[in-house]
Amino acid sequence: MKRKNPFPGVTRIVDQHGTTRFRYRCKGFSTYLPGPYASVAFRAAYDAAVEGAKTPNRSTTPQGTLAWLIEAYLGSPKYRNLSDSRKRSIRGEMDWLRGIAGDLPFAKLGTRHIEALMGKKTGPTAANTVKKNLSLLFNFAIKREMGVTFNPARYADRLKENPDGYHTWTESEIDRFLDHHGEGTKARLACLLALNTGASRQDLSRMGWQNVTGGRIAYRRGKTHVGADLPILDALRAELQRLPADTLLFLTHGQGRPYKPETLGNWFRDQCRAAGVPGSLHGLRKAGATRLANAGATPDEIRAFLAHATNKEGSTYTGKADRSRLADSGMAKLSGVKQEQNLSNIATTLDTTTTQPIGRKAKK
């Protein structure tokens, strides 16, 4: 008696390299499934493929194109597991790729093609983002066994960027901003919130009295899902006490409506221009971390302030602070040393720094 196929629609294929692969087909829908056969990953991919085949309005994007690969990634659990803010940013970046090179067969793209696409962007950071996203897509295709085994984006040359990224506010710029935006202003409150909590614009746009308990302010960062629990310092406490107790969110516009993160960032840049400082909310977040590092905070303490998952970023700030402290202590050792000094009393006959008369041998 013929055994029933436990995975209807799946066929076993041996490719030209002798590798066994499994392909699901149903009513024009086709996709490869990861092995081994009947493994947990295989079953999860099979269930997703069955659901994809049932979708009435399936994409008509030609299979094998870069646009097809992008659609596969955007429909994957890997993309769905990203934070909302990361989804928005990467979706816009992928849409740009799809618009400029979506009809190209991704399996035939080489490193020179990746660098050509990078060249269509203005500025090194934007160009490097193209490389990063294409590398992400190729790694996704390799893992899903979508017909490629090589990532050409990995070998594309990165462009040199500003190592410090966003401008970090200086203490004088912070003072100038606070002097311009007086007590009780929304701009001052936004500045002190970002500086004293390390919150990003996404988190600031959702922060309110629900985050305050017992003289502390706590929130879970939207990007990393890591929690932060911080004491409220005096300057921030003074501004928060000016707000009505029934205010749901700290920063709102137009009859208490919440800001979108992008709108909040744009509004705050306008306040920076009005105060004559070259700043942003992210730059204040960096300034808060810099203050901690200069005060001797450890990478663990800075990680807790920034709500990061690792100490990598915290080590960057402490490394800079350590270099400054080491330079100060090193230069201090020179402060009492004379540039010209006699190190010892050298016998006249051995002193090569003085001119000695040349004597003649006495005649016998």
Summary of the structure (lengths in Angstrom):
residues: 364
radius of gyration: 31.3
end to end distance: 131.0
largest distance: 131.0
contacts: 936
relative contact order: 0.07
helix: 48%
strand: 10%
